Amino acid sequence: MLIRKAADIRPSEITSERNYLNRRDFMRAGAIAGGTLLTSGAMSAVVPDTRLAKLANVSKSAHSTNEAPNSFEDISTYNNFYEFGLNKDDPFENAQDFRTRPWTIEVDGHAEKTGTFDFDDFVKPFDLEERIYRMRCVEAWSMVIPWVGISLADVVKHFKPSSKAQYVAFETLNDREQMPGVRGRALDWPYREGLTIAEATNPLPILAVGIYGNVIPNQNGAPIRLVVPWKYGFKGIKSIVKISFTSRRPKTSWNMAIPGEYGFYANVNPEVNHPRWSQARERRIGAGLFASKQETLMFNGYGEQVAHLYKDLNLRRNY
Ligand code: MTE
């Protein structure tokens, strides 16, 4: 990323006490909302303008890790979402009024079913699952996040891509009014990401709509964002408004911005260092300032499920 020198410092250590206390108030409000707003039917839980409502009918997944998840505070205040600013606590500060309703997702390209879908209609056909995944940022920090989401493989199959569809491309909302970062030139907006069709139909990737059983906070990519646990976090594009089935490899934001540092695949790989730092180890957010870094695992520890996708690929060149 552009890389903030203080990337490892938790927001509670770098923000004023006033802001930190505001954050605490917000967390308390979220906890109350989450505890009381029970609704029925999977996505009917996602009520317009109801922040952090509880999601109903969420099943557990065998894909979840047993590792202890990070606190909700860590997950929702230490973020990368450049549309809302470059500092780790900017997305929390600047995304609170972000409007995630009405929200539509356009699906186009080489698929039988295409069109523009209202968010709730888009999600309704699919089962909600809790997936507790490790997330490894390319900046060498990591978290464990209890997402709630729908299987990307199920979504892809639902739209019936043709044999011409070799890739799935994603785009984030590009709104200068609501997103202060988009008025700057940190990236060529909209934020773009992509996967091969084989990656997108692997059982692990999800489109996340929740965290800790509740609706996903704005700063984490509301109302819907991609999670691909064996890849660096920047592949996890937030606040998706467009999904395209393409025959050509789509352009992706960080690869376009700094091609010598960020590739299309971006698989977590402790043996291939970033040109400016080692990828061998990572700092687990929340572990404490004096905790030693832990070893980074190949494919972020998900090799059993995904290594076969890359058996013919030189992982040093196609980083
Ligand atoms: N998506 C958009 N649209 N804009 C961004 O700046 N940052 C990426 C990814 N998705 C980003 C984005 C990066 S670098 C990371 S590490 C993850 O989001 C962070 O997700 P989190 O804030 O939920 O932990």
Residues whose N, C-alpha, C, O or C-beta is under 5 A from the ligand:
A	BS01	MTE	I75 Y78 N79 N80 F81 Y82 E83 C137 T172 Y191 Q219 N220 G233 F234 G236 I237 K238
